[in-house]
Amino acid sequence: MNISKLIYSNLNMYASAICLTVLYSGATARQSLSDSTIAQLELAVAGFQERYHSPSIAVAIVHKDRIIFSDARGYTDIEKKTPATIDSRYQIQSVTKAFTATMFMQLTERGIIKITDSVSKEVPEFSGSATYFELATHNSGLPRNSPADIQFAKQVDQWMMQKKDDGPLRSADKADFIKSLAFVTRQYPSYDFLRQDTRHYSNLGYGLLGLALERAAGKDYEAYILSNICQPLGLNNTGFGTVGDSIAKGYYYQGDSVGFIRSPDFYPRSMAPAGGMYSTARDMARFISAQFDENNKVISAKGRQMMQQLGIGWLRNHPYIQHEGSMLGARAEIVFHPELKIGWVILANTTVFPFQRINQYIADLIVPLYQQKPIHDLQKYVGTYTLDGGYGMLQIYLADGKLYSTYLQELLPNIPLQFSGDHSLTAKGKNGHDIRYEFIPDTENNIKALALNQLLWKKQEN
């Protein structure tokens, strides 16, 4: 659960990582990387744990249906010196929203609700108007948090200023939250459908969404998530609750002279659908793999695609899909690349852990290993490319070991195409305007088409 102005989020995600190929059962299968790459990854995990002062860190990386790298370091409980493992339970906070959104998609696919239905049908206590889809995509215009959570907000402010143990933090209980819905009004314009990076993120919206879904399903929200999502996916160490001996204790780093101090426990109560779950690195790796599985038992391939494309429960940062969770003493992140079928989870029991740099570091090492390799046989690009309907035609030809194009040849005579990325070539233009060619391969890495000047040119058979 993200607390505005107190706990900042870094939502720039760029990558994943790889190390030892490990089956979900935990049995080591084989090394998939060179020793030097493995060493760099392990060094990165240890370095970022130390740099950002986390008592512990747990990381798991997946490719398709396997954990291919895992590492865990430090203590989930400093006082008891409990060592972290990839099976240690951590608060995942707002990553819970991906589970709530999955419940929404399930009920939609089963015909129990429609995405355009107003949640007021199930929650008449809500005085406003918002659809399931608006809530699930953070386009409802509702405030970030419920007015019933004023005491919770004060508790966070007081602790951040005093670092004094005044007991646990508690969101509003369910009865108070429902009572407050009569007074909730939109903070932003109705159905202000915005880009992902400018949407009006709302914990209140997800609390309301979970309540409406619970009533529509006719089953307790938490029980539904466990029986309809966690159990089918084998997430046996995932559940609800943020406090207990089996869950990593939260800490705040007070500086070198003081070190770590315990952050207050947190009880999500009415905000459970927005940030009330715990999980492990291994379980979250399974959840990532489910996003690639065409035989997923939870939702259809079309449903998962809708969630990823439209930002239903996910934040989109092309080409990655992600979500982050944060609270005093808890940081969590889940990221995956649908096309490359790679993803990772990072769990930590500290208050501040910016993920951007570790993700970029890992990306630079790992992503190139899974990207489609460029075609070095230039002859594969050569051919005639046409627009449907006969509106245009161009030739890509080979001369003196270089590729050339007949497109705008009168302006760009004898200008060879230069590689600028995987299957991307560029002709150096005039006045700073270059012409970029994006060749499109098929599953066998043969060129089938060309994207040029915002048009699709199809390669003709020889």
C-alpha positions, 0 to 999 in steps of 0.5 A: 500500500503506497502512502503519498508523500511519505513513502515514495515509489520508483516505477521505472522498471527495465529488466530481469535477471538470471543465475542458477536454473532452479525448478519450483521444487527447489532442486538445482537443475543446471547452470544456465550462465557463465560463472562470471555472470552469476558472480555479477548477479550475486554481487549486485543483490548483495551490493544493493541490499547493503546500499539501500540498508535492507535487513534482508532481500529475496530475489527470484527470476523466471523464464517461462515456467522456471525459476532461473535465478534465486538469491536471499540474504540477510535477516527477516528478523534481526533480533532473532537472526532469522535468515532470509530464504526465497521461501520467507514470507514478506508483505507484498502490499500493493502487489495485492492489487494484481490479485484483486484485478485477477478476481475482477477478470475471473468474475467478468469471464464467468458472466457474474459482472460486466466491466461497465457495470456500476459498483453501486449495484453491489455497494449501494452505500457508495454515493458516487458512480464508478464502474468496475473497469474505472476502479480496476484501471485507476480511472475512477477519479476517486481520491487516493485514500478513504476519509475513514483512514484519517487516523491511519494517515496521522499515525504514519505522519507521527511515526515518520516525524518521531520514530516512536513506538505508539503501537501498530498502524491500522487502516479503517475497519470494514464498517467504518470504510463502508460508512465513509462511502456515503461521503466520498466524492471524485477528486478528478473529472469523471472517467478521465482516462489517462496514460498509465503514468498519469492515472490517479492511483487510488487505494480507496478505489481498490478497497471499493472494488474488492468490496463490490467483487466480494458481494458479487461473488457471494463469497468472502474476498480473502477466501475467494482469492485463496481458493480461486487464485492461490490454490490453483496456481500452487501459491501455498505460502501466499495469503492475507495478513502482514503481521506474525512470526512467519512474516518478515519484520519491518525496519527503518534505517535510522543512520549509521549511529543508530542502525535499524529500528523496528517499524510499526506493524500494519493491519490493512483491514478494509484495505486488504484488497489494496495491500493486505497480502504476504507472499514469498519470492518462490510463490511470486515467481509462480505468479509471474509464470502464470502470466505466460502460461497459455493453459493458465487455470485461473483466467484465459489468455485473452483475459490476461492480455486484456489486463496487461494491455489495459493496465487492469491491476498492472502498471505498464512501462513498455515493454514491461508489466509491473507493480510495486508495493510499499509501506513502512518496513516493506518493499515489494516489486514484481515485473515481467516482459510478456514477449520474452517471457521473463520476469522477476520479484524483489522483496525487502523488509526496509522502508526505502528501497528504490528499485530502478538502479538494480533493475537497470543493472540486471537488465543490462546483463540479462535482457540481451540473452533473451532478445531475438538475435539480429539477422546477419544474413543480409540477403533475408532483407532483400526483396520487394515490399508492397502496400495492400491495394497496390498503393506503393512499392519499394525494393530493398537490395544488396550492393557491395555488401550493404543494403539499400532502399528505393524509398525516396531514392531521388533524395537519398541516393547511395545511402546505405541502411545501417543497423540501429537495433534488432531488425531496425535499420536507418538511412541517414537523412537530411536536415537531421531527419533519418528514415527508419526501417523496422523489419518484422520477422516471423517465428522462424526469423524470416522477414515477412514485412516492413514497418516504414513511415507508419505504414505496413509493407508486406514482403512479396514471395520470390 
